Amino acid sequence: MQKPDASDANAQIGACIKVARTAEKLTLSALAEKCGLTESFLSKLERGVASASIANLLQICAALNIEIGSLFDGLGNAPARTRVSVHRRSDDFAFIPSTGYSWKRVGGGSPKDEMEVFHLVLPETDRMEAYVSHPGQEHCFVISGEVLFEVGEESFHLSTGDSIFIDSQQPHRARSAGGTDAQILMTVAAADISRIDFDWWRPTRAALQERPQGSSNGRTS
């Protein structure tokens, strides 16, 4: 079987978004206003010529009242809860480029799943600038490289094999810190597992997109 690449993934995501937008009888302009993104970006996304971050996709899904898993599994075709899902290294799932990092979902995503797992690549350059915040908890394990993980007013320098567990409501972001690309495995869980419509990654307001003052430095032991 031919393995999907980023362009295939972008095309599928774009097509799903367009179907959902049409079903809601929304114009591109109306959707842009609802989710806080530009009409030009949404147009490129629907045509499969642009990619989006997890945060942006969650904004779009919230505006369209759909689950993020439907963008990957086909609208309405995802099971209510994952029973068994195996992901092998040889599967080589497509990474989808985004602002400040690239990612692929490797677990979860069905409407009633209580957590979701992502594999992220943090590039040496083009680092993540915005802080994000979402309900629930998350655990990030450094697969390779070094990562500067910033949480509120604290900074934590993580090396390969280190991990961090946080209350995700705090503004946070992660950046490569070792002069090379870094890879992390991120597991995110809802604050209230009974909430089927839980959305995790919600970009913080502009006031939180700049580095908080009085930051301290730390290192995991």
C-alpha positions as CSV (number, residue, x, y, z in Angstrom):
1,M,0.0,0.0,0.0
2,Q,1.3,3.4,-0.9
3,K,2.0,5.5,2.2
4,P,0.4,8.9,2.6
5,D,2.5,12.0,2.4
6,A,1.9,15.5,3.7
7,S,0.1,16.7,0.6
8,D,-2.4,13.8,0.8
9,A,-3.1,14.6,4.4
10,N,-3.5,18.3,3.7
11,A,-5.9,17.5,0.8
12,Q,-8.0,15.2,3.1
13,I,-8.2,17.7,5.9
14,G,-9.1,20.5,3.5
15,A,-11.9,18.4,1.9
16,C,-13.3,17.5,5.3
17,I,-13.4,21.1,6.4
18,K,-15.1,22.2,3.2
19,V,-17.8,19.5,3.5
20,A,-18.4,20.5,7.2
21,R,-18.5,24.2,6.3
22,T,-21.0,23.6,3.5
23,A,-23.1,21.5,5.8
24,E,-23.3,24.4,8.2
25,K,-24.1,26.8,5.3
26,L,-21.2,29.0,6.2
27,T,-19.2,31.1,3.7
28,L,-15.4,31.2,4.1
29,S,-15.8,34.7,5.4
30,A,-18.3,33.6,8.1
31,L,-16.1,30.7,9.1
32,A,-13.0,32.9,9.3
33,E,-14.9,35.3,11.7
34,K,-16.1,32.4,13.9
35,C,-12.7,30.8,14.3
36,G,-10.5,33.9,14.3
37,L,-8.5,32.9,11.2
38,T,-8.1,34.7,7.9
39,E,-10.4,33.9,4.9
40,S,-7.3,33.5,2.7
41,F,-5.7,30.9,5.0
42,L,-9.0,28.9,5.2
43,S,-9.3,29.0,1.4
44,K,-5.8,27.6,1.0
45,L,-6.5,25.0,3.7
46,E,-9.6,23.8,1.9
47,R,-7.7,23.5,-1.3
48,G,-5.0,21.4,0.3
49,V,-2.3,23.9,-0.4
50,A,-1.7,25.0,3.2
51,S,-1.3,23.1,6.5
52,A,-2.5,24.0,10.0
53,S,-1.3,23.6,13.5
54,I,-3.3,21.4,16.0
55,A,-4.4,24.7,17.7
56,N,-5.8,26.1,14.4
57,L,-7.6,22.8,13.6
58,L,-9.2,22.8,17.0
59,Q,-10.4,26.4,16.4
60,I,-11.9,25.3,13.1
61,C,-13.5,22.2,14.5
62,A,-15.1,24.1,17.4
63,A,-16.6,26.6,14.9
64,L,-17.9,23.7,12.7
65,N,-19.1,21.6,15.6
66,I,-17.1,18.5,14.5
67,E,-14.4,16.4,16.2
68,I,-10.8,16.8,15.2
69,G,-10.6,13.0,14.5
70,S,-13.1,13.4,11.7
71,L,-10.6,15.4,9.7
72,F,-8.4,12.3,9.5
73,D,-10.8,9.5,9.5
74,G,-13.5,10.9,7.3
75,L,-16.5,12.9,8.5
76,G,-18.8,10.8,10.6
77,N,-16.8,7.6,10.0
78,A,-14.7,7.5,13.2
79,P,-15.8,5.0,15.9
80,A,-17.3,6.5,19.1
81,R,-14.4,5.1,21.1
82,T,-11.1,3.4,20.0
83,R,-11.1,-0.3,20.9
84,V,-7.6,-1.2,19.6
85,S,-5.3,0.9,17.5
86,V,-1.7,-0.2,16.6
87,H,0.8,2.2,15.1
88,R,4.1,0.8,14.0
89,R,7.3,2.6,13.2
90,S,7.3,1.3,9.7
91,D,3.8,2.9,9.0
92,D,5.6,6.2,8.5
93,F,2.5,8.4,9.0
94,A,2.8,11.7,7.3
95,F,4.0,14.7,9.4
96,I,2.0,17.8,8.7
97,P,4.0,21.0,8.8
98,S,2.7,23.8,11.1
99,T,4.0,27.0,12.6
100,G,6.8,26.2,15.0
101,Y,6.6,22.4,14.9
102,S,5.5,19.4,12.8
103,W,3.2,16.7,14.1
104,K,1.3,13.5,13.5
105,R,-1.4,11.9,15.6
106,V,-0.5,8.4,16.7
107,G,-3.3,7.5,19.0
108,G,-6.8,8.5,20.0
109,G,-9.0,11.0,18.3
110,S,-12.4,9.2,18.3
111,P,-15.3,11.2,19.9
112,K,-15.3,9.3,23.2
113,D,-11.6,8.8,23.6
114,E,-10.3,10.2,26.9
115,M,-6.9,11.1,25.6
116,E,-4.9,11.6,22.4
117,V,-1.3,11.1,21.6
118,F,0.9,13.1,19.2
119,H,4.4,12.8,17.9
120,L,5.9,16.3,17.5
121,V,9.1,17.5,15.8
122,L,10.4,20.8,17.1
123,P,12.8,22.4,14.5
124,E,16.1,24.0,15.3
125,T,14.8,27.1,13.6
126,D,11.3,28.6,13.0
127,R,10.4,28.1,16.7
128,M,7.0,28.2,18.3
129,E,6.3,31.8,19.4
130,A,2.7,31.6,20.8
131,Y,1.8,30.2,24.1
132,V,-1.1,27.7,24.2
133,S,-3.6,26.8,27.0
134,H,-6.3,24.2,27.2
135,P,-8.2,22.3,29.9
136,G,-6.9,19.0,31.2
137,Q,-3.4,17.6,31.6
138,E,-0.6,16.6,29.3
139,H,2.6,14.7,29.5
140,C,5.5,15.3,27.1
141,F,8.4,12.8,26.8
142,V,11.6,13.8,24.9
143,I,12.4,11.2,22.3
144,S,15.5,12.9,21.0
145,G,17.3,16.2,21.3
146,E,16.9,18.9,23.9
147,V,13.7,20.9,24.6
148,L,13.1,24.2,26.4
149,F,9.6,23.7,27.9
150,E,8.1,26.9,29.2
151,V,5.2,26.9,31.6
152,G,3.8,30.2,32.8
153,E,6.8,32.0,34.4
154,E,9.0,28.9,34.6
155,S,11.4,27.3,32.2
156,F,12.5,23.6,32.1
157,H,15.4,22.3,30.0
158,L,14.7,18.7,29.1
159,S,17.1,16.3,27.5
160,T,16.5,13.0,25.7
161,G,14.6,10.7,28.1
162,D,13.3,13.5,30.3
163,S,9.6,14.2,30.5
164,I,7.2,16.8,32.0
165,F,3.7,16.5,33.3
166,I,1.6,19.7,33.6
167,D,-1.8,21.2,34.3
168,S,-2.4,22.3,30.7
169,Q,-4.5,25.3,31.7
170,Q,-1.3,27.2,32.3
171,P,0.2,29.0,29.3
172,H,2.9,26.9,27.8
173,R,5.1,26.2,24.8
174,A,8.0,24.0,23.7
175,R,11.1,24.8,21.7
176,S,14.2,22.9,20.5
177,A,17.1,23.9,22.7
178,G,20.0,21.8,21.6
179,G,21.1,23.1,18.2
180,T,19.2,20.3,16.3
181,D,15.6,19.3,15.8
182,A,14.0,17.7,18.8
183,Q,11.2,15.1,19.0
184,I,8.6,14.6,21.7
185,L,5.7,12.3,22.4
186,M,2.8,14.3,23.8
187,T,-0.2,12.7,25.5
188,V,-3.1,15.0,26.3
189,A,-6.1,14.1,28.5
190,A,-9.4,16.0,29.1
191,A,-10.1,17.6,32.4
192,D,-13.6,16.0,32.4
193,I,-13.7,12.7,30.6
194,S,-17.5,12.9,30.3
195,R,-17.2,15.9,28.0
196,I,-17.4,14.5,24.5
197,D,-17.0,18.0,23.0
198,F,-13.7,18.7,24.9
199,D,-11.3,20.7,22.9
200,W,-7.7,20.9,24.1
201,W,-5.4,23.2,22.3
202,R,-6.8,26.7,22.5
203,P,-4.3,29.6,21.7
204,T,-4.0,32.1,24.6
205,R,-4.9,35.7,24.0
206,A,-2.4,38.1,22.6
207,A,-1.3,39.2,26.1
208,L,0.0,35.6,26.6
209,Q,1.8,35.3,23.3
210,E,4.8,37.1,24.7
211,R,7.2,35.8,27.3
212,P,5.8,36.3,30.8
213,Q,8.0,38.5,33.0
214,G,10.1,37.2,35.9
215,S,10.8,33.8,34.3
216,S,13.0,31.4,36.2
217,N,15.1,28.5,34.9
218,G,15.1,24.9,36.0
219,R,16.2,21.5,34.9
220,T,14.6,18.1,35.6
221,S,16.6,15.7,37.7
